[in-house]
């Protein structure tokens, strides 16, 4: 048994240089064309609107921009839907005092855009303070000429 483990360990170590070489050989991304730049600007604007809507507890924005199959995963691992999000906005149980976004990256894949960013947040949910630094990912899909959020996930960072 020990010999099998040693052999597997040696095999894994021998493969490391091959994986390292692949990592080094990454090619730079080709320049972004003007259509993709326009899409990125649209998504950055959607993110700005989403931030403002969160601060104002604007349920109408969520009604318009969250897909019917929208799913979010909270920092505590809870799964929430469009209906849950609308309810939280309307009830006032979720209140943001400030949201400062930085390090935003938008990647476009046809009619899908993936946003990753950092958010420094001040807020309360059901009276509990959830202020702090987060990283989040949001996925937007263009349907019928309009962008809809289909997925969101947030993680607490340090």
C-alpha positions as CSV (number, residue, x, y, z in Angstrom):
1,X,0.0,0.0,0.0
2,X,2.8,2.4,0.9
3,X,4.5,1.7,-2.4
4,X,1.3,2.5,-4.3
5,X,1.1,5.9,-2.5
6,X,4.7,6.6,-3.1
7,X,4.3,5.8,-6.8
8,X,1.2,8.0,-7.1
9,X,3.1,10.9,-5.3
10,X,6.0,10.5,-7.7
11,X,3.7,10.5,-10.7
12,X,1.9,13.6,-9.5
13,X,5.2,15.4,-8.9
14,X,6.5,14.4,-12.3
15,X,3.4,15.9,-13.9
16,X,3.8,19.3,-12.1
17,X,6.3,20.8,-14.6
18,X,3.9,20.0,-17.5
19,X,1.0,21.8,-15.7
20,X,3.3,24.7,-14.8
21,X,4.4,25.0,-18.4
22,X,0.8,25.2,-19.6
23,X,0.2,28.0,-17.1
24,X,3.2,30.0,-18.4
25,X,2.0,29.6,-22.0
26,X,-1.2,31.6,-21.5
27,X,-1.8,33.9,-24.5
28,X,-3.0,37.5,-24.0
29,X,-6.6,38.2,-24.9
30,X,-7.2,39.7,-28.3
31,X,-8.2,43.4,-28.4
32,X,-11.9,44.1,-27.6
33,X,-13.9,45.2,-30.6
34,X,-16.3,48.2,-30.5
35,X,-19.5,46.0,-30.2
36,X,-18.0,44.3,-27.1
37,X,-17.0,47.6,-25.7
38,X,-20.6,48.9,-26.1
39,X,-21.9,45.8,-24.3
40,X,-19.4,46.2,-21.5
41,X,-20.6,49.8,-21.1
42,X,-24.3,48.6,-21.0
43,X,-23.4,46.1,-18.3
44,X,-21.5,48.6,-16.2
45,X,-24.5,50.8,-16.4
46,X,-26.8,47.9,-15.4
47,X,-24.5,47.4,-12.4
48,X,-24.7,51.1,-11.5
49,X,-28.5,50.9,-11.7
50,X,-28.5,47.7,-9.6
51,X,-26.4,49.5,-6.9
52,X,-28.7,52.5,-6.9
53,X,-31.8,50.3,-6.7
54,X,-30.4,48.4,-3.7
55,X,-29.7,51.7,-1.9
56,X,-33.3,53.0,-2.6
57,X,-34.9,49.5,-2.1
58,X,-36.4,49.8,-5.5
59,X,-38.5,46.7,-6.1
60,X,-39.6,47.9,-9.5
61,X,-36.0,47.7,-10.8
62,X,-35.7,44.1,-9.5
63,X,-39.1,43.2,-11.1
64,X,-37.9,44.5,-14.5
65,X,-34.3,43.1,-14.4
66,X,-34.4,39.8,-12.5
67,X,-35.2,36.8,-14.7
68,X,-38.1,34.6,-13.6
69,X,-35.5,31.8,-13.1
70,X,-33.1,34.1,-11.1
71,X,-31.2,32.4,-8.3
72,X,-28.9,34.1,-5.8
73,X,-26.6,32.5,-3.2
74,X,-26.1,34.6,-0.1
75,X,-22.8,34.8,1.8
76,X,-24.3,32.3,4.2
77,X,-25.1,29.9,1.4
78,X,-28.9,30.5,1.3
79,X,-30.6,30.2,-2.1
80,X,-33.0,33.0,-2.9
81,X,-35.2,33.6,-5.9
82,X,-36.7,36.6,-7.7
83,X,-39.8,36.4,-5.4
84,X,-37.6,36.4,-2.3
85,X,-35.6,39.4,-3.5
86,X,-38.8,41.4,-4.3
87,X,-40.3,40.5,-0.9
88,X,-37.1,41.7,0.9
89,X,-37.0,44.9,-1.0
90,X,-40.7,45.7,-0.5
91,X,-40.7,44.8,3.2
92,X,-37.7,46.9,4.1
93,X,-36.1,43.9,5.9
94,X,-33.0,44.5,3.8
95,X,-31.5,48.0,4.1
96,X,-28.2,49.3,2.5
97,X,-26.7,52.5,3.8
98,X,-23.8,52.4,1.4
99,X,-22.3,50.2,-1.4
100,X,-18.9,51.1,-2.7
101,X,-18.0,49.0,-5.8
102,X,-14.4,48.5,-7.0
103,X,-12.3,46.0,-9.0
104,X,-15.1,45.4,-11.5
105,X,-14.4,43.1,-14.4
106,X,-17.0,42.4,-17.1
107,X,-16.5,39.4,-19.5
108,X,-18.8,39.1,-22.4
109,X,-19.7,35.8,-24.1
110,X,-22.3,36.6,-26.8
111,X,-25.6,37.4,-25.1
112,X,-24.1,36.6,-21.7
113,X,-22.0,38.8,-19.4
114,X,-20.3,37.8,-16.2
115,X,-19.5,40.5,-13.7
116,X,-17.0,40.1,-10.8
117,X,-16.4,42.9,-8.4
118,X,-15.6,43.9,-4.9
119,X,-18.3,45.7,-2.8
120,X,-17.7,47.4,0.5
121,X,-21.1,47.5,2.1
122,X,-22.9,49.1,5.1
123,X,-26.3,47.6,5.8
124,X,-28.7,45.7,8.0
125,X,-31.0,42.8,7.4
126,X,-33.8,42.2,10.0
127,X,-31.8,44.5,12.3
128,X,-28.6,42.5,12.0
129,X,-25.5,44.4,10.7
130,X,-23.9,42.7,7.6
131,X,-21.5,45.5,6.9
132,X,-18.1,44.6,5.4
133,X,-16.1,43.7,2.3
134,X,-17.6,41.2,-0.2
135,X,-16.7,39.9,-3.6
136,X,-19.6,39.1,-5.9
137,X,-20.4,37.5,-9.3
138,X,-23.5,38.4,-11.3
139,X,-24.5,36.8,-14.6
140,X,-26.5,38.9,-17.1
141,X,-28.2,37.4,-20.1
142,X,-29.7,39.4,-23.0
143,X,-33.2,38.2,-23.7
144,X,-35.5,39.9,-26.1
145,X,-33.1,42.8,-26.4
146,X,-33.0,43.4,-22.7
147,X,-30.4,42.4,-20.0
148,X,-31.7,40.3,-17.2
149,X,-29.8,39.1,-14.1
150,X,-30.0,35.3,-13.9
151,X,-27.6,34.6,-11.1
152,X,-25.8,36.3,-8.3
153,X,-23.4,35.0,-5.6
154,X,-21.7,37.0,-2.8
155,X,-18.8,36.0,-0.5
156,X,-17.5,37.8,2.6
157,X,-13.8,38.7,2.2
158,X,-11.2,40.2,4.5
